[in-house]
Amino acid sequence: MGDVSLNGAVQAFDASQVLQYTASLLTLNATQLQVGDVTGNGGVTALDASHILQHVVGLRPTFDAELGMAPGGGQQMMMQPAPVALSIADGLATAGDTFTVDVSVAGVTELYSLQFTVNFDAAHLQLHEVQSLLPETFAWVHGVPGSGTVVCSAASPYALTQDGVVFRLTFIAGPDLANELITYAEPTAVLVDEVDMTQHAVHGILTLLPGLSTGLNDLTDALGVLVYPNPAIDGFTVTWASGGTGAVQLSLFDLTGRIVYDRRVSPMGGSSVRIERGDLGPQAAGPHMLRVAQGDMVKWVRIVLDRP
């Protein structure tokens, strides 16, 4: 058991082949599938790779399948006693921008293997890079350009025992966006140590914006929005044309899509607002997106907050 490469020895390369198979990068024949199912659960998953790695480093002398035990029955390994939630963070990007979205797990006690698929809108997003942030882990990733799908698979001989970020996805937003678009990064087929945790997975909301102004001099802006100074340190002022009717809504977002400032200004409240750095919280820094809306007119402005 465990000799997936069929070279006469169980090695880390066998675990790598299992992960490649689970990420749809490699096809295994019937014999390889049989010897690769070292947990004895009837299929080959990332947990089999974890058990093979444990065997290679001396943590698992014998495989469960050889002992006729239920998957995970060895003393070295315990199945997850409670649900583990895999979640994809929200994101905010401008047309043509490259941006990252983190994939995290929560509720972890002992996690040896993880595999999942992420579905996304290939018409407006291009997958640029996938990075595994799991320590002491073999990981394989497979995404077909234009498919809107990426498969991630990882395993380790040692248990992950705390919650945190496990993968980082980097996308490029499509260049042709006339209006803001809400789309999703949807996790499916989530297996944590061979336990299906898909029902506990949380999708990420991705907000894609059309090309942004600096807010300094944009003659195409019907709202007449100006933002200064930009970049800003202590704060910045937002002004807009005073001839419009209806209230003006100001919303400032960080790059995760979280609103850090939200204010509604009535028509009688003037046509400018000063936003102080203290209004945004102590962690506010780097690029932010300001949304200025009045009726059907919406203007997005990129603002950079430099640290004091």
SULNOR-V614875 format. One record per backbone hydrogen bond with DSSP energy under -1.0 kcal/mol. NH is the residue of the N-H (numbers start at 1). CO is the residue of the C=O. If there is no record, write none. Layout:
nh:NH co:CO
nh:NH co:CO
//
This chain:
nh:2 co:35
nh:4 co:2
nh:6 co:3
nh:14 co:11
nh:16 co:12
nh:17 co:13
nh:18 co:14
nh:19 co:15
nh:20 co:16
nh:21 co:17
nh:22 co:18
nh:23 co:19
nh:24 co:21
nh:25 co:20
nh:33 co:29
nh:34 co:30
nh:35 co:31
nh:36 co:32
nh:38 co:36
nh:50 co:46
nh:51 co:47
nh:52 co:48
nh:53 co:49
nh:54 co:50
nh:55 co:51
nh:56 co:52
nh:57 co:53
nh:59 co:54
nh:60 co:54
nh:65 co:38
nh:67 co:63
nh:69 co:64
nh:73 co:70
nh:77 co:74
nh:85 co:106
nh:87 co:104
nh:88 co:202
nh:89 co:102
nh:91 co:205
nh:92 co:255
nh:93 co:207
nh:95 co:209
nh:96 co:173
nh:97 co:94
nh:99 co:171
nh:101 co:169
nh:103 co:167
nh:104 co:87
nh:105 co:164
nh:106 co:85
nh:111 co:160
nh:114 co:154
nh:115 co:191
nh:116 co:152
nh:117 co:188
nh:118 co:150
nh:119 co:186
nh:120 co:148
nh:122 co:120
nh:124 co:121
nh:125 co:121
nh:126 co:172
nh:128 co:170
nh:129 co:170
nh:131 co:168
nh:133 co:166
nh:138 co:155
nh:140 co:153
nh:142 co:151
nh:147 co:144
nh:150 co:118
nh:151 co:142
nh:152 co:116
nh:153 co:140
nh:154 co:114
nh:155 co:138
nh:156 co:112
nh:160 co:111
nh:164 co:105
nh:166 co:103
nh:167 co:103
nh:168 co:131
nh:169 co:101
nh:170 co:129
nh:171 co:99
nh:172 co:126
nh:173 co:97
nh:174 co:124
nh:181 co:208
nh:183 co:206
nh:185 co:204
nh:186 co:119
nh:188 co:117
nh:191 co:115
nh:192 co:195
nh:193 co:113
nh:195 co:192
nh:197 co:190
nh:200 co:197
nh:201 co:198
nh:202 co:86
nh:204 co:185
nh:206 co:183
nh:207 co:91
nh:208 co:181
nh:209 co:93
nh:213 co:300
nh:221 co:218
nh:224 co:221
nh:226 co:239
nh:227 co:215
nh:228 co:237
nh:232 co:304
nh:236 co:275
nh:237 co:228
nh:238 co:273
nh:239 co:226
nh:240 co:271
nh:241 co:223
nh:248 co:265
nh:249 co:293
nh:250 co:263
nh:251 co:291
nh:252 co:261
nh:253 co:289
nh:254 co:258
nh:257 co:254
nh:260 co:252
nh:261 co:252
nh:263 co:250
nh:265 co:248
nh:269 co:266
nh:273 co:238
nh:275 co:236
nh:277 co:234
nh:279 co:276
nh:280 co:277
nh:284 co:281
nh:286 co:305
nh:288 co:303
nh:289 co:253
nh:290 co:301
nh:291 co:251
nh:292 co:299
nh:293 co:249
nh:294 co:297
nh:297 co:294
nh:299 co:292
nh:301 co:290
nh:302 co:213
nh:303 co:288
nh:305 co:286
nh:306 co:232
//
